[in-house]
Amino acid sequence: MTDAVVYVVDDDRSILASLESLLSSEGYEVRAYESPRDFLNARCPDLPGCLILDVRLRGASGLEFQRELARAGIATPIVFITGHGDVPMSVTAMKSGAVEFLLKPFRDQDLLDAVREGVARDRRRRARDAELGALRARQAALTPRERELMPLIASGLMNKQIAARLQLSEATVKVHRAQIMQKLEAKTIADLVRIADQLADPGPAA
């Protein structure tokens, strides 16, 4: 599984070594760090991944680091581990998008299942981002007039209705409609509606 990387942040070196051994045996590339700052300062490979993060670190809070990552736009899914967790802490972590909140000592399989889900989430996010980037590139090829017409066409209005609203000829609207469909690679109005929805609401980051 060399196309996925797991980051581990824990200030206990024995935990780092244990997790690195476990995850490496499953085929993951593993990057281990003793502090959140070490993680942020590292050059991370451009691969789907997951972050295993201890809740309590020397001079740092895993939950605060989760918020810091969100503010920085870093969307790597997080699996929390802790020996001092409680229900409010786990609720806070999960509401903020954590994949799992595991209490030490946890079963190896529980951690591996959580990591597998985290990597899968990151793959889905990357696929969404790539698709959205391609759609935005196609959208950029539209002329200002085509951009004006696109939502009207996607709303289901007929050429005659759009022409009347914008004081254009019906033939002109027909030409623009064909150009919009071609540039956005939309075969049907349903495709155009889906594209318009995606551009308006790119969806969740996780």
C-alpha positions in Angstrom: 0.0 0.0 0.0 2.8 2.4 -0.9 0.2 4.9 -2.3 -0.9 5.9 1.2 0.9 7.5 4.1 0.1 7.5 7.8 1.4 10.2 10.0 1.8 9.6 13.8 2.2 12.4 16.3 2.8 11.2 19.9 5.4 12.3 22.4 5.9 8.7 23.7 8.7 7.2 21.6 7.7 3.7 22.5 4.2 4.3 21.2 5.7 5.8 18.0 7.9 2.8 17.5 5.1 0.4 18.1 2.7 2.1 15.8 5.3 2.5 13.1 6.0 -1.2 13.2 2.3 -2.1 13.1 1.4 0.2 10.2 4.5 -0.6 8.2 3.6 -4.3 8.5 0.3 -3.4 6.8 2.1 -1.8 3.9 1.7 1.9 4.8 4.4 4.5 4.5 4.7 5.8 8.0 6.0 9.2 9.1 6.4 9.6 12.9 6.7 12.9 14.9 7.1 13.7 18.5 5.2 17.0 18.3 2.6 18.8 16.2 5.3 21.4 15.2 7.5 18.6 13.8 4.6 17.4 11.7 3.9 20.9 10.4 7.5 21.5 9.6 7.9 18.3 7.7 7.6 17.9 3.9 4.7 15.5 3.4 4.3 13.4 0.3 1.4 14.2 -2.0 -0.4 10.9 -1.2 -3.8 10.0 0.4 -3.2 9.7 4.1 -4.4 9.8 7.7 -3.0 11.3 10.9 -2.9 9.4 14.2 -2.8 12.1 16.9 -2.4 11.8 20.7 -4.9 14.0 22.5 -2.4 15.0 25.2 1.1 16.0 24.2 3.8 17.8 26.1 2.8 21.5 26.0 0.2 20.9 23.4 -3.4 19.8 23.0 -4.3 17.4 20.2 -7.8 18.9 20.0 -6.4 22.4 19.6 -4.1 21.1 16.9 -7.1 19.6 15.1 -8.6 23.1 15.1 -5.3 24.6 13.9 -5.1 22.2 11.0 -8.7 23.0 10.0 -7.9 26.8 10.1 -4.9 26.1 7.9 -7.0 24.2 5.4 -5.2 20.9 6.1 -7.8 18.3 5.6 -5.9 15.1 6.5 -8.4 12.8 8.4 -7.5 12.4 12.1 -7.6 9.3 14.3 -7.3 10.3 18.0 -5.6 8.1 20.5 -5.4 8.8 24.3 -4.9 7.3 27.7 -6.9 10.1 29.3 -10.0 10.5 27.3 -13.5 11.2 28.4 -16.9 11.5 26.7 -17.0 15.3 26.2 -13.5 15.1 24.7 -14.4 12.4 22.3 -17.7 14.2 21.3 -15.7 17.4 20.6 -13.2 15.5 18.4 -15.8 13.6 16.5 -18.0 16.7 15.9 -14.9 18.4 14.5 -14.5 15.6 11.9 -12.3 13.0 13.6 -12.5 9.5 12.1 -12.2 7.7 15.5 -11.3 8.3 19.1 -9.5 5.3 20.6 -8.6 4.8 24.3 -5.3 3.3 25.1 -4.7 0.4 25.3 -6.7 -0.2 22.0 -6.8 -3.3 19.8 -4.5 -3.2 16.8 -7.4 -4.1 14.6 -9.5 -1.2 15.8 -6.7 1.2 14.9 -6.1 -0.4 11.5 -9.8 -0.2 10.8 -9.8 3.5 11.7 -6.7 4.2 9.6 -8.3 2.4 6.6 -11.4 4.6 6.9 -9.3 7.7 7.3 -7.3 6.9 4.1 -10.5 6.1 2.2 -12.0 9.5 3.3 -8.9 11.2 2.0 -9.0 9.4 -1.3 -12.6 10.5 -1.7 -11.8 14.1 -0.8 -8.9 14.2 -3.3 -11.1 12.7 -6.0 -13.8 15.4 -5.3 -11.1 18.1 -5.3 -9.7 16.9 -8.7 -13.2 16.8 -10.2 -14.0 20.2 -8.9 -10.7 21.6 -10.3 -11.5 20.2 -13.7 -15.0 21.7 -13.6 -13.7 25.1 -12.6 -11.2 25.0 -15.5 -14.1 24.3 -17.9 -16.1 27.0 -16.3 -13.3 29.5 -16.8 -13.6 28.9 -20.6 -17.1 30.3 -20.6 -17.6 33.9 -21.8 -19.3 36.4 -19.5 -22.6 36.0 -21.5 -22.4 32.2 -21.2 -21.8 32.5 -17.4 -24.9 34.6 -17.3 -27.0 32.1 -19.2 -25.7 29.0 -17.5 -27.8 29.2 -14.3 -30.9 30.1 -16.3 -30.5 27.0 -18.5 -29.8 24.8 -15.5 -33.0 26.1 -13.9 -34.9 24.5 -16.7 -36.0 27.7 -18.6 -36.6 27.3 -22.3 -34.7 29.3 -25.0 -37.7 31.5 -25.6 -38.0 32.3 -21.9 -34.3 33.1 -21.5 -34.4 35.3 -24.7 -37.3 37.3 -23.3 -35.6 37.8 -19.9 -32.3 38.9 -21.4 -33.7 40.6 -24.4 -31.8 38.4 -26.8 -32.9 36.5 -29.9 -34.0 32.9 -29.4 -31.3 31.9 -32.0 -28.6 33.6 -30.0 -29.7 31.8 -26.8 -29.6 28.5 -28.7 -26.0 29.1 -29.9 -24.9 30.0 -26.3 -26.7 27.0 -24.9 -24.8 24.7 -27.3 -21.5 26.4 -26.5 -22.1 26.0 -22.7 -22.9 22.4 -23.0 -19.9 21.7 -25.1 -17.4 23.6 -22.9 -18.7 22.0 -19.7 -18.9 18.6 -21.4 -22.5 18.2 -20.4 -24.5 15.9 -22.6 -27.9 16.6 -21.0 -29.5 19.3 -18.9 -29.3 16.9 -15.9 -25.5 16.9 -16.4 -25.6 20.7 -16.5 -27.6 20.8 -13.3 -25.2 18.5 -11.5 -22.2 20.6 -12.7 -23.9 23.8 -11.5 -24.6 22.3 -8.1 -21.0 21.1 -7.7 -19.6 24.5 -8.6 -22.0 26.2 -6.2 -21.4 23.7 -3.4 -18.2 21.7 -3.6 -19.3 19.6 -0.7 -17.5 18.5 2.5 -13.7 18.4 2.9 -13.6 15.2 4.7 
